[in-house]
């Protein structure tokens, strides 16, 4: 969980993105999720392009190679109803 929180702190301090780090209270306790809110898909796309160009973010991601199983991660985009 420390690594997941580190990702959140980096996004907030370097990119101004408020992100929630979430863990389940039932089911597999080894899962983690991040949730962020954007005004629209264009803002999300811009944020992702910026993150992928951020060497600090990429370095933090590299620190977690041993924490994830290949093919076991997935991304979702949700909208507010």
C-alpha positions in Angstrom: 0.0 0.0 0.0 2.9 2.3 0.6 3.8 2.2 -3.1 0.2 2.9 -4.1 0.1 5.9 -1.8 3.4 7.1 -3.3 1.8 7.1 -6.8 -1.0 9.3 -5.4 1.4 11.7 -3.7 3.4 12.1 -6.9 0.3 12.8 -9.0 -0.9 15.4 -6.5 2.4 17.2 -6.0 3.6 17.2 -9.7 0.4 17.3 -11.6 -2.3 18.6 -9.3 -4.4 15.5 -9.7 -6.3 14.4 -6.5 -6.4 10.7 -6.5 -7.9 8.2 -4.1 -6.2 4.9 -3.3 -8.8 2.2 -2.7 -8.7 -1.3 -1.4 -11.5 -3.8 -1.1 -13.2 -4.6 2.1 -14.4 -8.0 0.8 -13.0 -10.5 -1.7 -9.3 -10.5 -2.6 -7.6 -8.1 -0.2 -4.4 -7.9 -2.4 -6.1 -5.6 -4.9 -5.6 -1.8 -5.2 -7.4 0.8 -7.3 -6.9 4.4 -8.0 -9.7 6.8 -8.7 -9.4 10.3 -10.1 -12.0 12.7 -11.5 -11.7 14.8 -14.7 -14.1 17.3 -16.2 -14.2 15.4 -19.5 -12.4 12.8 -21.6 -10.2 15.5 -23.2 -8.9 16.5 -19.8 -8.3 12.8 -19.0 -6.4 12.3 -22.3 -4.2 15.3 -21.7 -3.4 14.1 -18.2 -2.4 10.7 -19.4 -0.2 12.2 -22.1 1.5 14.3 -19.5 2.0 11.3 -17.1 3.5 9.2 -19.8 6.1 12.0 -20.5 6.9 12.3 -16.8 10.2 10.5 -15.9 9.4 10.6 -12.2 6.1 8.9 -12.7 7.6 6.3 -15.0 10.3 5.6 -12.4 7.7 5.1 -9.7 5.9 2.7 -12.0 9.1 0.8 -12.6 9.5 0.3 -8.9 6.4 -2.0 -8.8 7.4 -4.5 -11.4 7.3 -7.3 -8.8 3.9 -6.2 -7.4 1.7 -7.0 -10.4 1.1 -10.1 -12.5 1.3 -9.7 -16.2 -2.2 -9.6 -17.7 -3.9 -9.2 -14.3 -4.4 -5.4 -14.4 -7.2 -3.6 -16.1 -8.3 0.0 -16.5 -11.8 1.4 -16.5 -13.3 4.7 -17.3 -16.6 5.5 -15.5 -19.0 8.4 -15.8 -21.1 10.0 -13.1 -24.7 9.1 -13.4 
